[in-house]
Amino acid sequence: MSSKHKKSGKTLADAANIHDLYQNAVQAPEADVEFFIDTYKKLRGKQALLMREDFCGTALLSVEWCKTDPARTAIGIDLDKPTLDWGQEHNIDAAGGDMKERVTLIEANVLDSNASKVKADITCALNFSYNIFKTRDALREYFAAAHKGLKEDGLFIIDMFGGTETMDELEEERDVDDEDFTYIWDQDKFNPITHEMLCYIHFKFSDGSKLKKAFTYDWRLWTMPEVIELMKEAGFSKVRVFWEEFVDSDDDDDEMEGTGNYEEVTEPENQESWVNYIVAEY
Ligand SMILES: C[S@@+](CC[C@H](N)C(=O)[O-])C[C@H]1O[C@@H](n2cnc3c(N)ncnc32)[C@H](O)[C@@H]1O
């Protein structure tokens, strides 16, 4: 424990901010933005400039998007005002320059297709946030709202996780580079009839203190064919799946590791656990 925390009697868990913890442990906005830019360029032959980030939370991704080109702008939509306010101060205002003019946050429900009048080149919904919609009607309604918010050559990009392991009750711990805490992903419950799952994120700190249930996810685990069908039913003309390339890791065991490169596929190799992108064309 640092002397500062000893003096104040605070543990590292007391002193931590959950948005900072989440951003450091969960998000990799540079990699997402690189995939978005490259994919749009490949499919549309030009640069995407306006990105809409649904479920934007602290809008870290929107800021990263705008950092890649002064001509880029972003709109972030989220229901939770305190989270938007934190992101405005710590990500948007803190970035300085004209970032305040280029990132617009809207407090709204992503189901509200009039939340933003501006049509986007790319709309994204990351970290599996759409899993909050538990019925086909609700998920289709969300996809239809995302479709309506796109330009006619726009792309809707979501990430998705799956594989046999996603139906197990399990806890996975991961040390976060250069940080004094461990991230714990807890798949606490899974109902094989409804596919409802209850998951938590916990954090454990180097002084032994913990933040249990820092985030709770009450989700339906959708399968890829269901998502693809619902995107088409919502109006998208074509849906592509981009799968991460895996290679043998340097270790002696048979472990494979992800390369961070995603290729369009139709028959990927089955895996116990995967996280990939789905790209839907307007
Ligand atoms: C898992 S966080 C995602 C944060 C960030 N986008 C990321 O990629 O890590 C989910 C966010 O969705 C927001 N949210 C949940 N339901 C929503 C809805 N119907 N409309 C808009 N935002 C919603 C929550 O307030 C929360 O900030």
The ligand as a Tripos MOL2 file, in Angstrom:
@<TRIPOS>MOLECULE
LIG
   27    29     1     0     0
SMALL
NO_CHARGES

@<TRIPOS>ATOM
      1 C1        -21.0310   -2.4590  -20.6380 C.3       1 LIG1
      2 S1        -21.1620   -0.6740  -20.6050 S.3       1 LIG1
      3 C2        -20.3510   -0.3670  -22.1370 C.3       1 LIG1
      4 C3        -19.3270    0.7240  -22.0550 C.3       1 LIG1
      5 C4        -18.5050    0.9170  -23.2970 C.3       1 LIG1
      6 N1        -19.3170    1.1680  -24.4660 N.3       1 LIG1
      7 C5        -17.5880   -0.2500  -23.5910 C.2       1 LIG1
      8 O1        -17.4420   -0.6050  -24.7670 O.co2     1 LIG1
      9 O2        -16.9770   -0.8070  -22.7070 O.co2     1 LIG1
     10 C6        -22.8640   -0.5210  -20.9300 C.3       1 LIG1
     11 C7        -23.4010    0.9070  -20.9600 C.3       1 LIG1
     12 O3        -24.6890    0.8510  -21.5620 O.3       1 LIG1
     13 C8        -25.5490    1.8070  -20.9360 C.3       1 LIG1
     14 N2        -26.9150    1.3960  -21.2620 N.ar      1 LIG1
     15 C9        -27.6040    0.3190  -20.8050 C.ar      1 LIG1
     16 N3        -28.8100    0.2470  -21.3980 N.ar      1 LIG1
     17 C10       -28.8990    1.2980  -22.2520 C.ar      1 LIG1
     18 C11       -29.8850    1.7470  -23.1710 C.ar      1 LIG1
     19 N4        -31.0230    1.0940  -23.3440 N.pl3     1 LIG1
     20 N5        -29.6340    2.8620  -23.8850 N.ar      1 LIG1
     21 C12       -28.4840    3.5320  -23.7330 C.ar      1 LIG1
     22 N6        -27.4800    3.1300  -22.9000 N.ar      1 LIG1
     23 C13       -27.6900    2.0350  -22.1750 C.ar      1 LIG1
     24 C14       -25.1420    1.7740  -19.4900 C.3       1 LIG1
     25 O4        -25.4810    2.9770  -18.8480 O.3       1 LIG1
     26 C15       -23.6210    1.5520  -19.5960 C.3       1 LIG1
     27 O5        -22.9270    2.7750  -19.5660 O.3       1 LIG1
@<TRIPOS>BOND
     1     1     2 1
     2     2     3 1
     3     2    10 1
     4     3     4 1
     5     4     5 1
     6     5     6 1
     7     5     7 1
     8     7     8 2
     9     7     9 1
    10    10    11 1
    11    11    12 1
    12    11    26 1
    13    12    13 1
    14    13    14 1
    15    13    24 1
    16    14    15 ar
    17    14    23 ar
    18    15    16 ar
    19    16    17 ar
    20    17    18 ar
    21    17    23 ar
    22    18    19 1
    23    18    20 ar
    24    20    21 ar
    25    21    22 ar
    26    22    23 ar
    27    24    25 1
    28    24    26 1
    29    26    27 1
@<TRIPOS>SUBSTRUCTURE
     1 LIG1         1 GROUP 0 **** ****
